[in-house]
């Protein structure tokens, strides 16, 4: 039986404007009726891989799980911290077998272009190359373009290469604070060469020196880099200086610039004990000089291993890493302390109003931080 029902506010003069018909349901053959009440819906389980799955995936060279492992250690979420540390602990014995190369330079020097040409050449030698490209983060939104992978189009398609862009997250020197861990994961995945490209912001770039074995500085001709390099002090940290874009009409100028840099380097203390830093020319367009750069790095690695300098450097880097993590942890703990979080906005206003000095406010905040009251 069909029952027609209309609401009280319907217009009787226009019955066709609204009507609601209730029909009795009819069960089809072979179809179960849903009559159970109070059904509890469960949230779908997360497909986040376990530590063991990530561990096995990284060691087997699974690129998808390698990327997810790096994402895990880059996460700032508290629930991911212990899982990331457990993974790193398991992978640590499998790391340390690659050559770590840091590449810096002024903006426009062609760092990404060089890395693509250099990385492609290394892949042609049957070497596996991992590129950790650091992109600058916005100081306003915190966002990052992460465009390095698009600028290395040819290398990103190479099956022997892995490119991982990461934001700086405001870290001094343009080096993301998790870059060290990402480097260890890539080493455990069997990559022979780790290339770390930084944003090239100048003086603070020296932080990368404490992460790599070999440090390269890319420069251009006719840009006043000679004087600027001396002023920044980066040249004192470079194991090699590459005068890039040495092709075409610029080739003769590049050679002249190389000689000028070598004269400067002659008066500087070597960045690595027992190694003489020199300047070289190269072109990513013609590939001229790329092979020579790799020969220099291999010679550096052989000398460093035989003399024990590389082991000594890596041990020192491990020690510095401890202090770096302590600083990061203290920074996090201080600004997440409940009392500090409550007091800081009021103190900021009082300092801006001239009621308190900045030094007195810092002293009060640390007293609150060090006290046992939460």
C-alpha positions in Angstrom: 0.0 0.0 0.0 1.3 3.4 -1.0 0.8 6.2 1.5 1.1 9.8 0.4 2.2 12.2 3.1 2.4 16.0 2.9 3.7 18.5 5.5 1.4 20.9 7.2 2.9 23.9 5.4 2.1 22.6 1.9 -0.2 24.7 -0.3 -3.5 22.8 -0.8 -4.2 24.9 -3.9 -1.0 23.6 -5.5 -0.8 19.9 -4.5 1.7 19.1 -7.1 4.3 21.4 -5.6 5.3 19.0 -2.9 4.6 15.3 -2.2 6.4 12.6 -0.3 5.6 9.0 -0.8 6.7 6.3 1.6 7.1 2.9 0.1 7.6 -0.3 2.0 11.0 -1.9 1.3 11.2 -5.2 -0.5 14.1 -7.6 0.0 15.6 -8.9 -3.2 16.5 -12.6 -3.6 20.1 -13.3 -2.4 20.5 -9.9 -0.8 20.9 -9.8 3.0 18.9 -7.1 4.8 20.8 -4.8 7.1 18.8 -4.9 10.2 21.6 -4.9 12.8 21.5 -1.9 15.0 24.3 0.1 16.7 26.9 -1.0 14.3 30.4 0.3 15.4 32.6 1.5 12.6 36.3 1.1 13.1 38.9 3.5 11.7 40.9 1.9 9.0 44.3 0.8 10.2 47.2 3.0 9.1 49.3 1.5 6.3 52.4 3.0 7.8 55.2 0.3 7.5 56.8 -1.1 10.6 60.5 -0.6 11.5 61.3 -4.1 10.3 59.6 -3.5 7.0 61.5 -0.2 6.5 64.7 -1.9 7.6 64.4 -4.7 5.1 63.2 -2.3 2.4 66.2 0.0 2.7 68.7 -2.8 2.7 67.1 -4.4 -0.4 67.1 -1.1 -2.2 63.4 -0.6 -2.3 63.1 3.1 -3.4 59.6 3.5 -2.1 60.5 2.3 1.4 63.8 4.3 1.3 61.8 7.5 0.7 59.4 6.6 3.5 62.3 5.9 5.9 63.7 9.3 5.2 60.2 10.9 5.7 60.0 9.1 9.0 63.3 10.5 10.3 62.4 14.0 9.0 59.1 14.0 10.9 58.9 16.3 13.9 56.0 14.4 15.4 56.7 13.0 18.8 55.2 9.6 18.0 57.7 9.1 15.2 60.8 10.0 17.1 61.4 6.7 18.9 60.4 4.7 15.8 63.0 6.7 13.7 65.7 6.2 16.3 65.0 2.4 16.4 65.3 2.3 12.6 68.6 4.3 12.6 70.1 2.0 15.3 69.4 -1.0 13.1 70.7 0.6 9.9 73.8 2.1 11.5 76.1 -1.0 11.1 75.3 -1.0 7.4 76.3 2.7 6.8 79.6 4.5 6.4 80.8 2.9 3.2 80.2 5.7 0.8 82.1 8.9 -0.1 80.3 11.9 1.2 80.6 15.0 -1.0 79.3 18.5 -0.1 78.7 21.0 -2.8 78.2 24.7 -2.1 78.5 27.9 -4.0 77.0 31.3 -4.7 73.4 31.3 -6.1 73.6 31.0 -9.9 76.8 29.1 -9.9 74.9 26.1 -11.4 75.1 23.7 -8.5 72.1 21.6 -9.6 73.3 21.6 -13.2 76.7 20.4 -12.1 75.2 17.7 -9.8 73.1 16.4 -12.7 76.1 16.2 -15.0 78.4 14.8 -12.3 75.9 12.3 -11.0 75.1 11.1 -14.5 78.8 10.5 -15.2 79.1 8.5 -11.9 76.1 6.4 -12.8 77.8 5.6 -16.2 80.6 4.1 -14.1 78.1 1.7 -12.5 78.1 3.7 -9.2 74.9 4.4 -7.3 74.4 8.0 -6.4 72.2 9.6 -3.8 71.6 13.4 -3.9 70.3 15.2 -0.8 69.3 18.6 -2.2 68.5 21.2 0.4 66.0 23.9 -0.6 65.5 27.1 1.3 62.3 27.4 3.4 60.3 30.6 3.5 60.7 32.6 6.7 57.1 33.7 6.4 55.1 30.6 5.5 57.7 27.9 6.3 57.1 26.4 2.8 59.7 25.3 0.3 59.5 24.9 -3.5 61.7 21.7 -3.5 62.5 22.3 -7.2 65.9 20.6 -7.3 64.4 17.4 -8.5 62.8 19.1 -11.5 66.0 20.8 -12.3 67.8 17.4 -12.4 65.3 15.8 -14.9 67.8 13.5 -16.6 69.4 12.3 -13.3 66.1 11.8 -11.6 65.2 9.2 -14.3 68.4 7.3 -13.9 67.7 4.0 -12.1 71.1 4.2 -10.3 70.3 7.6 -8.8 68.1 8.7 -6.0 67.3 12.4 -5.4 65.7 13.6 -2.2 64.9 17.3 -1.9 64.4 18.6 1.7 63.6 22.0 3.2 66.1 23.8 5.3 63.4 24.3 8.0 65.2 27.5 9.0 68.4 25.7 9.9 71.6 27.7 9.8 73.7 26.9 6.8 70.8 25.6 4.7 71.3 22.1 6.0 68.2 20.4 7.2 68.8 19.1 10.7 67.9 15.6 9.6 70.3 15.5 6.7 72.8 13.5 8.7 70.3 10.7 9.3 69.1 10.8 5.7 72.7 10.3 4.6 73.1 7.3 6.9 70.0 5.7 5.5 71.1 6.2 1.9 74.5 4.6 2.8 72.7 1.6 4.3 70.7 1.4 1.0 74.0 0.7 -0.8 74.7 4.1 -2.5 78.4 4.6 -3.3 78.4 8.4 -3.5 76.3 10.8 -1.4 76.1 14.3 -2.8 74.7 17.1 -0.6 73.7 20.3 -2.3 73.1 23.3 -0.1 71.3 26.6 -0.7 74.5 28.5 -1.0 73.8 31.4 1.3 77.3 32.3 2.2 79.0 32.5 5.5 76.8 30.1 7.4 77.4 27.4 4.7 80.4 26.1 6.7 78.1 23.8 8.6 78.2 21.3 5.8 82.0 20.9 6.3 81.1 19.0 9.5 79.0 16.5 7.6 81.1 15.4 4.6 84.4 14.0 3.6 85.1 16.1 0.6 83.9 19.8 0.3 83.6 21.5 -3.1 83.0 25.2 -3.8 81.5 26.2 -7.1 82.4 29.7 -8.4 81.8 31.7 -11.5 84.1 34.0 -13.5 83.9 37.7 -13.5 81.6 37.9 -10.5 84.0 39.2 -7.9 84.0 35.8 -6.2 87.8 35.9 -5.5 87.5 38.7 -3.0 84.1 37.6 -1.7 85.5 34.1 -1.1 88.3 35.4 0.9 86.0 37.5 3.0 83.6 34.6 3.7 86.3 32.3 4.7 84.7 29.4 2.8 87.8 28.9 0.7 89.7 27.8 3.8 87.3 25.0 4.1 87.2 23.8 0.5 89.1 20.7 -0.6 88.6 21.8 -4.2 87.3 24.9 -6.0 85.5 24.4 -9.3 85.3 27.3 -11.8 82.0 26.3 -13.4 80.6 27.0 -16.8 84.0 26.9 -18.4 82.8 26.6 -22.0 82.5 28.7 -25.1 83.7 32.3 -24.9 83.9 31.9 -21.1 86.5 29.2 -21.3 89.6 31.5 -21.4 88.2 33.6 -18.5 87.6 30.5 -16.5 91.2 29.4 -16.9 92.4 32.8 -15.8 90.1 32.6 -12.8 91.4 29.1 -11.9 94.9 30.5 -11.8 93.9 33.3 -9.6 92.2 31.0 -7.1 95.3 28.7 -7.1 97.4 31.7 -6.1 95.1 32.5 -3.3 94.9 28.8 -2.1 98.7 28.7 -2.0 98.7 31.1 1.0 95.9 29.4 2.9 96.1 26.5 5.3 94.8 23.3 3.7 91.3 22.3 4.7 92.4 18.7 5.1 95.6 17.6 6.7 98.0 16.2 4.1 95.9 17.5 1.1 96.6 20.4 -1.1 93.4 22.2 -2.2 93.4 23.3 -5.8 91.1 25.0 -8.3 89.8 23.3 -11.4 87.6 24.2 -14.4 84.7 22.2 -15.6 81.6 22.5 -17.8 78.3 20.7 -17.3 77.3 21.6 -20.8 80.3 19.9 -22.6 81.2 17.6 -19.7 84.8 18.8 -20.0 86.6 18.5 -16.6 83.9 16.3 -15.0 86.1 13.2 -15.2 89.0 15.1 -13.7 86.8 16.2 -10.7 86.1 12.5 -9.9 89.7 11.5 -10.3 90.6 14.2 -7.7 87.9 13.0 -5.3 89.1 9.4 -5.6 92.7 10.4 -5.0 91.5 12.4 -1.9 89.7 9.3 -0.6 92.6 7.0 -1.1 95.0 9.3 0.6 92.6 10.0 3.4 92.0 6.4 4.1 95.6 5.4 4.0 96.7 8.2 6.3 93.7 7.8 8.7 92.6 11.4 8.2 89.1 10.4 6.9 88.5 8.2 10.0 89.7 11.0 12.2 87.4 13.4 10.5 84.3 11.2 10.7 85.0 10.6 14.4 85.1 14.3 15.0 81.9 14.7 13.1 80.2 12.1 15.3 81.3 14.1 18.3 80.0 17.3 16.9 76.7 15.6 16.0 76.1 14.8 19.7 76.4 18.5 20.6 74.3 19.5 17.7 71.5 17.2 18.8 71.8 18.4 22.4 71.3 21.9 21.2 68.3 20.9 19.2 66.8 19.0 22.1 67.3 21.9 24.5 65.7 24.3 22.1 62.7 22.1 21.7 62.4 21.4 25.5 62.7 25.0 26.4 60.0 26.4 24.1 57.7 23.5 24.9 58.0 23.9 28.6 54.5 24.7 30.0 55.6 27.6 32.2 57.8 29.1 29.6 55.0 28.9 27.0 52.7 30.7 29.5 55.1 33.4 30.5 56.8 34.2 27.2 54.0 36.2 25.5 53.6 38.5 28.5 57.3 39.0 28.8 57.5 39.9 25.1 55.0 42.6 25.6 56.7 43.9 28.7 60.1 44.1 26.9 58.5 45.9 23.9 56.8 48.3 26.3 60.2 49.1 28.0 59.1 47.7 31.3 61.7 44.9 31.4 65.1 44.3 29.7 65.6 41.4 27.4 68.4 40.0 29.6 66.2 40.0 32.8 63.4 38.3 30.9 65.7 35.5 29.6 66.9 35.0 33.2 63.4 34.6 34.5 62.4 32.2 31.7 65.4 30.0 32.4 64.6 30.0 36.1 61.2 28.8 35.3 62.6 26.2 32.8 65.1 24.8 35.3 62.6 24.7 38.2 60.7 21.5 38.9 57.4 23.3 38.7 55.5 22.4 35.6 
